[in-house]
Amino acid sequence: MINFWLGPYSNQELSIAFEIDDALKFAENLKEIQNFNQIKSIEAVRKYKNNSTTGWMHLALSPNENEFLSFKKNDIELNFTEEAIDYALYKIEKFVKEGDFSPPEYYSFDLEKSSKKINIFFVKNN
């Protein structure tokens, strides 16, 4: 299952951890939102400092030219531009071939209703 968490060094860092099958499922969903402009939801684990809980990762095509995300309790909504989707697909394809995300930096998304940027990292789930 996909895991995600803020930190560890800042609350302006979001790590998304995948195993290969999770990454392939994530890529499938990205292709669907790119082709059909539908919101897709994937069950995921949100990790906190001392515990973790199951939530949802909602994926959508951004209604404008900006990538943004929002949190609701244990859920996250990621709104991608076409460019952000293409880069995610490239990173996932490389991960499947090489078995690791190197470098782990993916993209910066705006935090909805804020001036903050959240730096997103793709990592291998251990």
Legacy VTK file of the C-alpha trace (Angstrom):
# vtk DataFile Version 3.0
C-alpha trace
ASCII
DATASET POLYDATA
POINTS 126 float
0.000 0.000 0.000
1.186 3.537 -0.729
2.388 5.430 2.346
2.684 9.191 2.720
3.884 11.549 5.426
5.049 15.085 6.057
8.683 15.610 7.005
11.016 14.422 8.366
12.862 17.743 8.221
9.997 20.128 7.528
6.221 20.188 7.243
6.832 21.526 3.749
8.085 18.119 2.594
5.767 15.327 1.544
7.149 11.835 0.999
5.155 9.287 -0.987
6.471 5.731 -0.637
5.785 3.008 -3.189
6.468 -0.636 -3.768
6.615 -1.497 -7.470
3.003 -2.720 -7.667
1.830 0.464 -5.878
3.775 2.618 -8.319
2.216 0.827 -11.298
-1.280 1.333 -9.839
-0.497 5.016 -9.199
0.702 5.388 -12.815
-2.470 3.706 -14.134
-4.593 6.165 -12.182
-2.551 9.132 -13.429
-3.072 8.007 -17.026
-6.820 7.750 -16.403
-7.097 11.251 -14.971
-4.978 12.539 -17.849
-7.129 10.830 -20.490
-10.588 11.104 -18.930
-10.274 13.990 -16.431
-11.763 11.909 -13.602
-10.857 12.012 -9.926
-9.273 8.732 -8.894
-8.914 7.529 -5.296
-6.339 5.099 -3.943
-6.326 3.697 -0.430
-3.120 4.771 1.306
-1.513 4.896 4.735
-0.850 8.295 6.258
2.068 8.085 8.658
2.414 10.364 11.642
5.290 10.686 14.087
3.963 8.034 16.483
1.331 6.152 14.509
-0.245 5.605 11.117
-3.763 5.262 9.819
-5.479 4.294 6.595
-6.781 7.116 4.470
-7.243 8.023 0.822
-5.106 9.637 -1.814
-7.322 11.478 -4.307
-5.749 12.250 -7.678
-7.174 14.880 -10.028
-6.277 16.985 -13.025
-5.726 20.572 -11.931
-8.450 22.970 -13.137
-5.740 25.568 -13.828
-2.043 25.697 -14.671
-0.862 25.092 -11.082
-0.172 21.932 -9.141
-1.739 22.009 -5.684
-2.607 19.706 -2.819
-4.784 19.686 0.260
-5.173 17.565 3.371
-8.371 16.469 5.107
-7.792 14.392 8.221
-6.053 11.250 6.912
-6.648 11.998 3.229
-4.685 13.951 0.671
-5.836 15.396 -2.647
-3.203 15.968 -5.309
-4.105 18.118 -8.323
-1.694 17.571 -11.197
-0.937 19.534 -14.348
-0.235 17.573 -17.528
3.471 18.311 -17.089
3.457 17.003 -13.495
1.702 13.807 -14.633
4.227 13.253 -17.423
7.127 13.666 -15.007
5.530 11.318 -12.441
5.060 8.683 -15.152
8.700 9.077 -16.182
9.915 8.698 -12.552
7.703 5.642 -12.000
8.898 3.996 -15.222
12.500 4.564 -14.104
11.684 3.181 -10.627
10.206 0.000 -12.113
13.343 -0.528 -14.246
15.952 0.432 -11.627
14.215 -0.452 -8.338
14.775 2.942 -6.717
13.883 6.616 -7.043
17.102 8.489 -7.624
16.958 11.371 -7.113
13.843 11.240 -4.891
12.746 14.838 -5.579
9.599 14.878 -7.671
7.821 18.264 -7.753
6.643 21.245 -5.706
2.894 21.681 -5.252
1.119 24.664 -3.759
-0.664 23.987 -0.485
-4.285 24.912 -1.192
-5.440 28.160 0.450
-1.868 28.990 1.476
1.243 30.609 0.083
3.308 27.549 1.096
4.961 25.209 -1.378
5.182 21.518 -0.517
8.165 19.653 -1.974
7.154 16.130 -2.926
9.536 13.187 -2.839
8.947 9.744 -4.337
10.691 7.020 -2.327
10.839 3.249 -2.239
8.665 1.757 0.495
10.764 -0.256 2.920
LINES 1 127
126 0 1 2 3 4 5 6 7 8 9 10 11 12 13 14 15 16 17 18 19 20 21 22 23 24 25 26 27 28 29 30 31 32 33 34 35 36 37 38 39 40 41 42 43 44 45 46 47 48 49 50 51 52 53 54 55 56 57 58 59 60 61 62 63 64 65 66 67 68 69 70 71 72 73 74 75 76 77 78 79 80 81 82 83 84 85 86 87 88 89 90 91 92 93 94 95 96 97 98 99 100 101 102 103 104 105 106 107 108 109 110 111 112 113 114 115 116 117 118 119 120 121 122 123 124 125
